[in-house]
Amino acid sequence: FLVSDYIREIHRVSSNLFSSFIILVKGHMLANALVCEDLGRIHSRFSKTEFFLDTPIILRLLGLLGPSREAVAAQILSLVRKLGGSIAVFEHTVEEVERVLAACEHQFDNPRARGNIIAIMRETGRSKSDLVLLRGQLRRKLTKLDISAARRLGMTRHFKSTSRCSRGRWMRRYVTITTGHC
């Protein structure tokens, strides 16, 4: 009863908080599914399965969204490997991460720039040069994490244009600039 009241209240009061709660619940469900007791039996089912990472997971793995999120992402990779799966990333995803890092570099010195990456980097005493260095070493870091690179899938023009639109949303999610009008 208390839990349902809490969930109803955060849904009413804050869509951001409710979204975060939903992510927490989904993550908990996925974690439970991955650490089920019969891992030995399902190991062979994943031996030829390749799990592809998306931009938010890579940003977490790089420690750009805080140490707790980095630890969770590393644990997910560990569990996937324990199940016999391999981990990969599409080339266009690596390029997207590079663009996010470049956008953060570009806006880092702007006092009005806000966003998860910039805020966490400022809080932890890291600088713009750390972003430059990370962007330069991104592919090497992914290789060190044993994440293989995969070519782009054949995409239609429509999918590519949708991809461009979503890229802008990701940029705004991680780097935003507030103005006096907001």
C-alpha positions in Angstrom: 0.0 0.0 0.0 2.8 2.5 0.9 4.7 1.7 -2.3 1.7 2.2 -4.5 0.9 5.5 -2.8 4.5 6.6 -3.3 4.5 5.7 -7.0 1.2 7.4 -7.5 2.6 10.5 -5.8 5.8 10.8 -7.8 3.8 10.2 -10.9 1.6 13.2 -10.0 4.4 15.5 -8.8 7.4 14.8 -11.0 7.6 13.2 -14.4 11.4 13.1 -14.2 11.3 11.3 -10.8 8.7 8.9 -12.1 10.8 8.2 -15.2 13.8 7.5 -13.0 11.8 5.2 -10.8 10.6 3.2 -13.9 14.2 2.9 -15.1 15.1 1.6 -11.6 12.4 -1.0 -11.8 13.3 -2.1 -15.3 17.0 -2.3 -14.3 16.1 -4.4 -11.3 14.0 -6.8 -13.4 16.8 -7.2 -15.9 19.4 -7.7 -13.2 17.2 -10.4 -11.7 16.8 -12.1 -15.0 20.6 -12.1 -15.6 21.5 -13.5 -12.2 18.9 -16.2 -12.1 20.1 -19.4 -10.3 20.4 -21.6 -13.4 23.1 -19.5 -15.2 25.0 -22.7 -15.9 22.2 -24.1 -18.0 21.6 -20.9 -20.1 25.3 -20.3 -20.7 25.2 -22.2 -24.0 22.2 -20.3 -25.2 24.2 -17.0 -25.2 27.5 -18.4 -26.5 26.8 -17.1 -30.0 24.9 -13.9 -29.0 26.4 -10.5 -29.5 25.0 -7.7 -27.2 25.3 -4.2 -28.7 25.8 -1.2 -26.5 24.2 2.2 -27.1 25.5 5.6 -26.3 24.1 5.9 -22.7 25.7 2.6 -21.6 29.1 3.6 -23.1 28.9 7.0 -21.4 28.3 5.2 -18.1 31.2 2.8 -18.8 33.5 5.7 -19.3 32.6 7.1 -15.9 31.0 10.2 -17.4 27.7 9.8 -15.5 29.1 9.1 -12.1 30.9 6.2 -10.4 27.7 4.3 -9.4 26.4 4.3 -12.9 29.8 3.2 -14.1 29.8 0.3 -11.7 26.4 -0.8 -12.8 27.4 -0.7 -16.5 30.5 -2.7 -15.8 28.5 -5.2 -13.8 26.1 -5.7 -16.8 29.1 -6.4 -19.1 30.4 -8.9 -16.6 27.1 -10.7 -16.3 26.7 -10.8 -20.1 30.2 -12.3 -20.4 29.5 -14.7 -17.6 26.5 -15.9 -19.6 28.8 -16.5 -22.6 27.7 -13.5 -24.6 30.1 -11.1 -26.4 29.8 -7.3 -26.4 30.0 -5.0 -29.4 29.2 -1.5 -30.5 28.3 -0.2 -33.9 30.6 2.3 -35.6 27.8 4.9 -35.7 27.4 4.6 -32.0 31.1 5.2 -31.4 30.7 8.3 -33.7 27.7 9.4 -31.7 29.7 9.1 -28.4 32.5 11.2 -30.0 30.0 13.9 -31.0 28.6 14.0 -27.5 32.1 14.3 -26.1 32.9 17.0 -28.6 29.7 18.9 -27.7 30.6 18.7 -24.0 34.2 20.0 -24.8 32.8 22.8 -26.8 30.4 23.9 -24.1 32.5 23.0 -21.0 33.8 26.6 -20.4 30.4 28.2 -20.9 29.0 28.9 -17.4 25.5 28.5 -18.7 26.1 25.0 -20.0 24.3 22.3 -18.1 23.9 18.6 -18.5 24.8 15.4 -16.7 28.3 15.0 -18.1 29.4 18.6 -17.6 27.9 18.8 -14.2 29.5 15.6 -13.0 32.8 16.5 -14.5 32.8 19.9 -12.8 31.7 18.3 -9.5 34.6 15.8 -9.6 37.2 18.4 -10.5 37.8 17.2 -14.1 38.4 19.6 -16.9 37.8 20.2 -20.6 41.2 18.6 -21.3 39.9 15.4 -19.7 37.2 15.3 -22.3 39.6 16.0 -25.1 41.9 13.1 -23.9 38.9 10.8 -23.5 37.6 11.5 -26.9 41.1 10.8 -28.4 41.4 7.5 -26.5 37.7 6.4 -26.9 38.4 3.5 -29.4 41.4 2.3 -27.4 39.3 2.3 -24.2 36.5 0.3 -25.9 39.1 -2.2 -27.1 40.6 -2.5 -23.6 37.1 -3.2 -22.3 36.9 -6.0 -24.8 34.1 -4.4 -26.8 34.4 -5.2 -30.4 33.5 -2.8 -33.2 30.9 -3.6 -35.8 30.2 -2.1 -39.2 27.1 -0.1 -39.8 24.0 -2.0 -40.7 22.6 -1.2 -44.2 20.1 1.6 -43.4 17.5 3.1 -45.5 17.4 6.9 -46.0 14.4 7.1 -43.8 16.2 5.4 -40.9 19.3 7.6 -41.4 17.2 10.8 -41.2 15.4 9.5 -38.1 18.9 8.8 -36.7 19.9 12.4 -37.3 16.9 13.6 -35.4 17.6 11.3 -32.4 21.2 12.4 -32.4 20.1 16.0 -31.6 17.9 14.8 -28.8 20.9 12.9 -27.3 23.1 16.0 -27.6 20.4 18.1 -25.8 20.1 15.4 -23.1 23.8 15.5 -22.2 24.6 19.2 -23.0 22.1 22.0 -22.6 22.6 25.7 -22.3 20.2 27.7 -20.2 19.4 31.2 -21.2 17.8 34.0 -19.2 14.6 33.4 -21.1 14.1 29.9 -19.6 
